[in-house]
Amino acid sequence: MTHYLEFEKALAEIEGKAEELRALARGNEEMDVGKEAEALDKKAASMLKDLYKGLDPWRKCQVARHPDRPHCKDYIEALFTEYTPLAGDRNFADDHAVMGGLARFEDAPVMVIGHEKGHDTKTRIERNFGMARPEGYRKAIRLMEMADKFGLPVITLVDTPGAYPGKGAEERGQSEAIARSTQTCLRLGVPMVSVIIGEGGSGGAVAFATANRIAMLEHSIYSVISPEGCASILWKDSEKMREAAEALRLTAQDLSKLGVIDRIIPEPLGGAHRDRPSVTTNVRKTIKGLLEEMSGKNRKALINDRRKKFLAMGSKGLA
């Protein structure tokens, strides 16, 4: 069943009517509804194009959070071979909001790490909606250090509303774990590529995305805080999330102009969830290209490259 966003209600009605006609025809061979269904399909395609022609920041937030959007697990299954998951932080527990392990990308060994939100009620609860606890960041640190030891490129797939703010997480040192994960990223002597595949929320995202090269899917978002959280703090009214989304400059297009990210990965019309094979191909090409850019660089050059990148952030202005 297709999930439609709030601004897609009119589109849902047209596509629903087209599907109803086809269902009636399947039950009655004498009915000829081909032309009517085709006309509705054309109208729906035109409307979809108009809807996604110029999405405002709040609508992009909705697309980035779409329940059918491909998640970390989907990309790992589609892009990598010989994936061997590694679990636990060797200290407290295994955090299922963070998944990672050894794999092959384009037949070369790599370490892949990412946030996983889950795809239904059961898995979303198990994965804590992609909100990592301290043990999740400490697991990521362990895997990054292992990759550094064996000279493996690190690829991270970022998709989180932010780090988990619960009492237990704070007691176990959430802020310290995030800071150490960010520090570990900066010290890696191997190529590191991060892709924001959905939401890149707060320090929980930065801890995985302090990379040599950062790419964002066209309709993903990356911000210091969610629009709802920002609105609650600034205006004491979470309903002002649209104004907050505009002010935060959280879209891939704005962040590219600011020099925060290096690539915008095109999505199929209607978002990544409407054509998974297409978006997977685009992500594969982008990761491959970004890794090739760093090919041949030694440890010192990679660390300096990453350091310069983050020191220069914010020096570019919005046109």
N, C-alpha and C positions, 0 to 999 in steps of 0.2 A: 504494500500500500504506500502510495506516494504521500509524503508529508509536505504540506504547503505552508509557506510563511505568511505572516499577516498581510504583507503588501501583495501577495500572490493570489488573493481570494478570487478575483475576477478570472484569472488564468485557471484556477482550480475548477471553476464552474464550467468553462468552455471545454477543458480537457475531460471533465467528468461526463458532459453531454456526449462527446464523441465516443467515449468508452461505452456509454449506455446504448448508443445506436449499434455499436459492433456486437454487444452482448445480446441485444434483441435479434440481430441478424443471425447470430450463431444458433439461436433457438428456433428460428423460422427461416428455412432456406429460400422461401419465396420472396422474402423482403430484400429489396435492393437499396441499401443505405450508403453505398460507396461514395457517391458524390457529396452527400450531406456531411458524412464523416470527414471526407477530404477537405471540404470547405472549412469545417471547424478546426481541423489540424493546421491549416494555413493561417487562420485567424489567431490560433494559440501561438504559433511560431512567431508571428508578427508582434503579438503582445509581449511574448517573452523577450524578444529583442529590444522592445521599447523599455521594458521594466529594468533590464540590466545595462542599458546604454550609459546611464549616468547615475549609478547607485550613490546615495549620500552615505556618510560615515556610519550612521545608525543602521541603515539597511545592510551595510557590509558586516556589521557586528552580528546581525541576525543570520546572514548567510554563513559566516564563520562558525556559528554555533549550531548549524543545521544538524538535526539528529542523524540524518543519513550520510553526512559528509564522511569520506574515508578517514580513518584514524590510523594511529601509529602501526597497529597490528596489521592493518590492511596493506600499508605500504611495505612493511617488512616482508610480508608474504609475496608481494608482487615484484619487488625490486631486488631482493637478496636471495641467494641460494646458500645451502648448508648452514642455515641459521641455527646456532647453538645457544639457547638462553642461559644466562648466568644469574643466580639469585642471591639475595641477602647482602647485608652490609658488614657481615662478620663481627657484629657488635650487638645488635638488638633484634632485628627481624627482617623479613623480606617485604618490601612495599610494592604492592601490585599496581600502584598508580604509575610506577616507572618500570619499563621493561627494557632489556638490553642484552647483548651478547655478541659472540663472535659470528661472523658471516662472510660471505663473498659478494662483492659488488663488481659487476663486469669481470668476474673470475679473479679478482684480486682480494686478498684478505683485508677485512676492515673490522672496526668495532662500531656497532650501531646501538644508540641509546635514545629512548623517547618516552614521552608521556602517553599513556593510554587511558581514554575516557570510558570505554565500554560501549556496547551497542544496544543493550536492552536494560531493563530494570535490574536484573540480577547482576550482570557484569558491570553496570555503572556503580552499583553499591560496592562490589568487590574491588573495583579500580578507584573508588573514592572520587568519581567524576574527574579523574585526571589531576587531582590535587595531591601533590606529593607531601609526605611527612619527612622528618629529618633522615630516617633510615633510607628513604628513596634517594635523597641527594648523596648520602654516604655510599650507597650502592653505586651511583653514577661516578663518584670520585674513584672508587675502587676499580671500576671498569676503565675509566680514562687513564689511570696510572698504569694499569696492565697494558693498555694499548701503547702508551708511551714507552714502556719497558721493551716491548717487542716490535716497535716501529710501525704500528698499524695506524692508518688514517682513522679519524673519529668522525662519524656522521650522526648528528642528533636531529630528531624530529620533534618539534615543539608544539604542544597543543594542551594548554592548561589555563584555567581561569586565574590561577595563582597558587602559591603554596598553601597547604592546609593550615588554617589558623586556630585549630583546636587546642584545648588545655594541655593534652598529652604531648602534642607536637612542640608546644612552647617549653614544656618541662624538659624535653629531650634535646633542646638547643636548636630550634628551627632556624633562627637567624644565623647562627654560627655555621650550620650545615650549608645553607645557601651561600654564605660568604666564602666558605672553603671550596665549594664546587666552582664558583666563579673564579677564584684564585687558581684552582687546578687547571681550568680552561686556559687561563693566561700563561701558565707555565709549560704547557704541552709543547714538546719538540717535534710533533708530527702534524701533518695537515689536519685542520678541523673545519668541517662544513656543517652549518645549521640551516634547517628549513623550517619556517613557521608554516605549519600545515592547516592550522585553524586559529585558535586563540593563543596569543603570546602574552600572558598576564603577569605583570609585576616582576619581582625578583625571582619568582618561581620559574619564569621563562629565561631571564638573563643568566641564571645559573647553568643553563644548557646551551645558551646561544652566544657566549663570549668567544666567538670563533673567528678564524681568518676570513671566512666568507659566509655571509648570511643571505639567504634567499627567502622570499615570502610568496605564497600563492596569492594570486591576484585579489581574491576576496577574503584573505585572512586579515587579522588585526594583531597589533603589537603595541602594548601600552604599559605605563607604570601603574595603572589602576583601571578597573572596569568603569565604563561610563556611568553605571548605576552608583558605584561607590564614590566616584568623583562628584556626582550630582548631590549625593547625600551629605558630603563634607562641605562643598562650596555653597550650595543653595538650601541645604537641609530638606531637600525634596528629590527623592530618587526618580520621580516622574520627569525630571528635566534631563534625562539621560541623552536625549537627542542633541541638546545644546552642548552637553559634556563631550559626546562623541566627536562633535565638530571641533571643539576646542583642543582636544587631546592630540590631534594629528596622528591618529592610530592606524591609518590605512597604508597599504604598501606603497601607493603612489606618493603620499606625503613623506613617508620615511625614506623613500628613494631620493627625493629632492633634498632631504636633510642630511643625506650621507650615512644614515644608520644601517641601511641594507644595501646589498650589492646587485641583487637580481630580483625581478618580478616574474614569477612563473605564470604563464597564461592558464586560465581555467576555461573549460567548455562553457558555452552559453547556458546560463541558468545555474552555474556553480559546479563544483567538483563532483557532487553527488549525482548529477545527471549523466555523466559519462566518465566512469572511473578509469577505463582503459586509456582514454585520451589524457587525463590529468596525470596518470601514472607514467606515461611515456614522457610527458613534459618534465616531470620531476626527475626522471632518470637522466634525461639529456642535460638538465641543469647541474645536477650533482656531478656528473661525469665531466662537464666543462669546467666547473669550479675546481675540481681535483687536478685536472690537467694544468690549470693556471699555476698551481703550486708545485708541479712536478719538477724535481731536481733541486728544490730549495733545501738547504741544510737546516739543522736544528736551530741555530742562532738566527738565521734569516727568517724562519717561520715565527719564532717568538717575537722578534723585532717588528715583523709585518703586523702581527696581531696587536701589539702594543701601540704602534703608530695609528692603526685603524681606530682604536677606541679613544685615544687622546685627541684625534681629529674630529670626533663626532660633535655635531652642533656647530661647527665652523661654517657649514653651508646653510644658507637661508632659503626660505620658501619664496619662489618667484611670484 
